């Protein structure tokens, strides 16, 4: 699941996070203009964060904050004790 996390630029404290349920990689690419990585945090500018607000994400954009898009394991994968299974073709 994609999650947008907001941090304070003053002390790097996590201010909040918004799960982007139902989001796909294509949705993230459309918002950012490029494909984010699922292996780390992708910085999100305030313009993209405002775009998410316009789409209904419950964000409070503060002046001294930074946004990062992260991909976390699906909740059911965590409950099973592993990563989601993927098909491998040869």
C-alpha positions, 0 to 999 in steps of 0.5 A: 500500500502507498503511504504519504508521510509528512515530516517536520523540517524543523526536527524530522518528527513524523507529523502524520501519514495518509494511507493511499488505499487503492493506489497503484504505481500508475497513480503515483506516476501520474501525480509525480510525473515519474515512477517512484521506487517501492524500495525507499522513500520518494520526496513529494513536492508541496504541489503534488501534496496539494493535488492529493488534497484536491483528490480528497486526501485528508492532509494538513499542509504546514509551512515547515513540512516535507512529504515522502511517498513510501510503499509498505507491505500489504497488511495481509502480507504482514499477517501471513509473515511474508511479502506478497507472492508474485508470479515468476515467468521464464 
